Every structure is written in structure tokens, then in C-alpha cells.
Amino acid sequence: MATKVKSVNETKKVVSKSKNTESKTKKISINAFERAIKENYSPTVTVDWNGLSVVIKKNLSLSEVLVFVDGVTRSCFSSDDGSYRPELMDCAIRGMAIELYTNISMPSDVNKQHDLLYASDIWHVVLDNINQEQFNQMILAIDKKTNNVASERISVINKQIAELYSSMDYIQDQLKSIFDGIGADDIKNLIGAISNSGIDEEKLMKAYIANR
């Protein structure tokens, strides 16, 4: 069976029709988009938890996301020596989430916060009512950020060690230049300037100068 080939005019008509369809597509305005979301999605949910009305936000704002990721990351590093403390991450995630997602006030004392978080099921109540996709992305960001911070701190330590070795080499070179040319007799004369009770600095210097 022969295949029917479209003529050039027919092809032009199809292309023209496609362009007309695209030009007639109406753009949805920002206000209309925002209104559709507000009318069909509730930003919060209220849960009756042990006699308390807990208001839970389903999503965090961009500024809150930044606070969450940065706060949890900083909580995983010791303020004393900068060491990484992965055992603090879970508590930090729960505490920051309760603080940012709900109307519950959390204590500033880390020990008290830890006890309250793990003594109840409030964390699971909150987790069941928030945007999981956004939350999972924040956890991924925390993992990446902690790795970056740890790598940067390792680089700083390595640099400090290199500088220390360089300083030791410099000191060694300085000592070598000081004692160059001092022979066994010179050392013997210097030792003679040391008394039984210790080193007499004045006699030591005089002996050193006299034997240069």
C-alpha cells in the first residue's frame, strides 16, 4: 500500500496551526496561582495532643529551611574543640523541627530538651503531618553540609600541622647555624661552666663568648 506524502502546503498548514495554538495558550497569573493554592490547601493542621492544641505547619518557609539546616549542622560540632558529634544529630533534628513546625516552645537547655523529646510521641505526631518531601530534602542538605564542614576543618588542621612542621624545620636550621663551628673542646669548656647545683647562665655565656 502506497504511503501518502503530505504536500508542502499541508505541512505549512500544520505548522501554522501549531503556532496559533501556542500563541493562544493563556498564561496563569501569579495571583491566580497563589489563590488556587490558598483555596485548596491548608498551611497548617491542628492536633489535639494530650489535651493541648498543637498547631503544625505543613511546610517551612525558605528562611526557616535555612535556619533548620544550619542549626542542626552546628549542633553536631562541639563548641569546645570543633569535633564532630553525630550522636547529637537526631536530637537536634527533632528539637529544631518541633521549634519551627509547631507552636510548642522548646527549652534552651539541651539535656532538658533531650528528655522531653524522647519521653513522648510528639515527634512522631509532627512527622506524620508535615511535607515529607521538603523534610527529606532538608535532611539530605544537612548530611552534605556536615560533610563539607568536617572536610573544611580537616583541611584547617592539616594546614596547621604543615605550618608546625615548617616552624620546626626553621628552628632546626637556626640551631644548626648557631652551633656550626663549635667543636668538642668548645662543648667541654661550656660544660665546665655548669655548676653542680645547676646552670649558671652568666658563666655559660662568658664561656661561650670566650670560646668563639
QUIKAHU-V761681 format. One record per pair of residues at least 12 apart in sequence whose ideal C-beta (glycine too) atoms are under 7 Angstrom apart, sorted by the first residue. I is the first residue (numbers start at 1). J is the second residue. D is the distance in whole Angstrom. If there is no record, write none. Layout:
I J D
I J D
This chain:
43 57 6
43 58 6
43 59 7
44 56 6
44 57 5
44 58 7
45 58 7
45 129 5
47 125 6
47 129 7
49 122 7
49 125 6
54 102 6
54 103 7
54 104 6
55 102 6
55 103 5
56 101 6
56 102 5
56 126 6
56 129 5
56 130 7
57 101 5
58 129 7
58 130 6
58 131 5
59 131 5
59 134 6
60 100 6
60 101 7
60 134 7
64 100 5
65 138 6
67 100 7
68 96 5
68 100 6
68 138 6
69 138 6
69 141 5
69 142 5
69 145 6
71 96 5
72 89 7
72 92 5
72 93 5
72 96 5
72 142 5
73 142 6
73 145 5
73 146 5
73 149 6
75 88 6
75 92 4
76 88 6
76 89 5
76 92 7
76 146 6
77 149 7
82 153 6
84 150 5
91 114 5
91 117 6
94 117 5
94 123 5
95 113 5
95 117 6
97 126 6
98 122 7
98 126 6
101 126 6
101 130 6
102 126 6
186 211 5
189 207 6
189 211 5
190 204 7
190 207 5
190 208 6
192 207 7
193 207 4
